[in-house]
Amino acid sequence: MRRIRTWLARFLASWKQADYDRDLVRELEAHIQLQIDDNVLLGMTRAEAHRVAMIKLGGIQQTLERCRDTYAIAWCRRFVQETIGRQL
């Protein structure tokens, strides 16, 4: 029964992916803004500071995709460990 509840909770959490994505985008934007501020303090113009910060991050969408891949792999790994792993 516990395994079913765990799986159901994870399944329902997948519906909240948009919320997770929104939070992650906000966090990435905050990180970029901090990097821009640091770059400006180093003497860069605002535009140059933004460009360098985006290059350093690798782009918001690309980073978001990498994080989604990480979530999917971690979810699958936990699922396999909890279902098949206990039977071994």
C-alpha positions as a Markdown table, in Angstrom:
| # | Residue | x | y | z |
|---|---|---|---|---|
| 1 | Met | 0.0 | 0.0 | 0.0 |
| 2 | Arg | 2.8 | 2.4 | 0.8 |
| 3 | Arg | 4.4 | 1.8 | -2.6 |
| 4 | Ile | 1.1 | 2.7 | -4.3 |
| 5 | Arg | 0.8 | 5.9 | -2.3 |
| 6 | Thr | 4.4 | 6.8 | -3.1 |
| 7 | Trp | 3.9 | 6.2 | -6.8 |
| 8 | Leu | 0.6 | 8.1 | -6.8 |
| 9 | Ala | 2.2 | 11.1 | -5.0 |
| 10 | Arg | 5.0 | 11.2 | -7.6 |
| 11 | Phe | 2.5 | 10.8 | -10.4 |
| 12 | Leu | 0.4 | 13.7 | -9.1 |
| 13 | Ala | 3.6 | 15.8 | -8.6 |
| 14 | Ser | 4.4 | 15.4 | -12.3 |
| 15 | Trp | 1.2 | 17.5 | -13.0 |
| 16 | Lys | 2.9 | 20.3 | -11.1 |
| 17 | Gln | 5.8 | 20.4 | -13.5 |
| 18 | Ala | 4.7 | 23.9 | -14.7 |
| 19 | Asp | 5.0 | 25.2 | -11.1 |
| 20 | Tyr | 8.5 | 23.7 | -10.7 |
| 21 | Asp | 9.5 | 25.2 | -14.1 |
| 22 | Arg | 8.2 | 28.6 | -13.1 |
| 23 | Asp | 10.1 | 28.5 | -9.8 |
| 24 | Leu | 13.3 | 27.3 | -11.5 |
| 25 | Val | 13.0 | 30.1 | -14.1 |
| 26 | Arg | 12.6 | 32.7 | -11.3 |
| 27 | Glu | 15.7 | 31.2 | -9.6 |
| 28 | Leu | 17.7 | 31.3 | -12.8 |
| 29 | Glu | 16.7 | 34.9 | -13.5 |
| 30 | Ala | 17.8 | 35.9 | -10.0 |
| 31 | His | 21.1 | 34.1 | -10.5 |
| 32 | Ile | 21.6 | 36.0 | -13.8 |
| 33 | Gln | 20.7 | 39.3 | -12.2 |
| 34 | Leu | 23.3 | 38.7 | -9.5 |
| 35 | Gln | 25.9 | 37.8 | -12.1 |
| 36 | Ile | 25.0 | 41.0 | -14.1 |
| 37 | Asp | 25.4 | 43.1 | -11.0 |
| 38 | Asp | 28.8 | 41.5 | -10.3 |
| 39 | Asn | 29.9 | 42.1 | -13.9 |
| 40 | Val | 28.8 | 45.8 | -13.8 |
| 41 | Leu | 30.9 | 46.2 | -10.6 |
| 42 | Leu | 33.8 | 44.8 | -12.7 |
| 43 | Gly | 33.4 | 47.7 | -15.1 |
| 44 | Met | 31.2 | 46.2 | -17.8 |
| 45 | Thr | 28.3 | 48.0 | -19.4 |
| 46 | Arg | 24.8 | 46.7 | -18.5 |
| 47 | Ala | 24.4 | 45.1 | -22.0 |
| 48 | Glu | 27.8 | 43.5 | -21.9 |
| 49 | Ala | 27.2 | 42.3 | -18.3 |
| 50 | His | 24.0 | 40.6 | -19.4 |
| 51 | Arg | 25.5 | 39.0 | -22.4 |
| 52 | Val | 28.4 | 37.6 | -20.4 |
| 53 | Ala | 26.1 | 36.3 | -17.6 |
| 54 | Met | 23.9 | 34.5 | -20.2 |
| 55 | Ile | 27.0 | 32.9 | -21.8 |
| 56 | Lys | 28.2 | 31.8 | -18.4 |
| 57 | Leu | 24.9 | 30.3 | -17.5 |
| 58 | Gly | 24.4 | 28.7 | -20.9 |
| 59 | Gly | 20.9 | 30.2 | -21.5 |
| 60 | Ile | 17.7 | 29.9 | -19.5 |
| 61 | Gln | 16.0 | 27.4 | -21.8 |
| 62 | Gln | 19.0 | 25.2 | -22.1 |
| 63 | Thr | 19.5 | 25.1 | -18.3 |
| 64 | Leu | 15.8 | 24.4 | -17.8 |
| 65 | Glu | 16.0 | 21.4 | -20.2 |
| 66 | Arg | 19.1 | 20.1 | -18.4 |
| 67 | Cys | 17.2 | 20.4 | -15.0 |
| 68 | Arg | 14.2 | 18.6 | -16.5 |
| 69 | Asp | 16.4 | 15.8 | -17.7 |
| 70 | Thr | 17.9 | 15.5 | -14.2 |
| 71 | Tyr | 14.4 | 15.4 | -12.6 |
| 72 | Ala | 13.3 | 12.6 | -15.0 |
| 73 | Ile | 16.4 | 10.5 | -14.4 |
| 74 | Ala | 16.1 | 10.9 | -10.6 |
| 75 | Trp | 12.4 | 10.0 | -10.7 |
| 76 | Cys | 13.1 | 6.9 | -12.7 |
| 77 | Arg | 16.0 | 5.8 | -10.6 |
| 78 | Arg | 13.9 | 6.2 | -7.4 |
| 79 | Phe | 11.0 | 4.3 | -8.9 |
| 80 | Val | 13.2 | 1.4 | -10.0 |
| 81 | Gln | 14.9 | 1.3 | -6.6 |
| 82 | Glu | 11.6 | 1.3 | -4.8 |
| 83 | Thr | 9.8 | -1.3 | -6.9 |
| 84 | Ile | 12.4 | -3.7 | -8.4 |
| 85 | Gly | 15.2 | -3.0 | -5.9 |
| 86 | Arg | 13.2 | -4.4 | -3.0 |
| 87 | Gln | 12.5 | -7.6 | -4.9 |
| 88 | Leu | 16.1 | -8.4 | -5.5 |
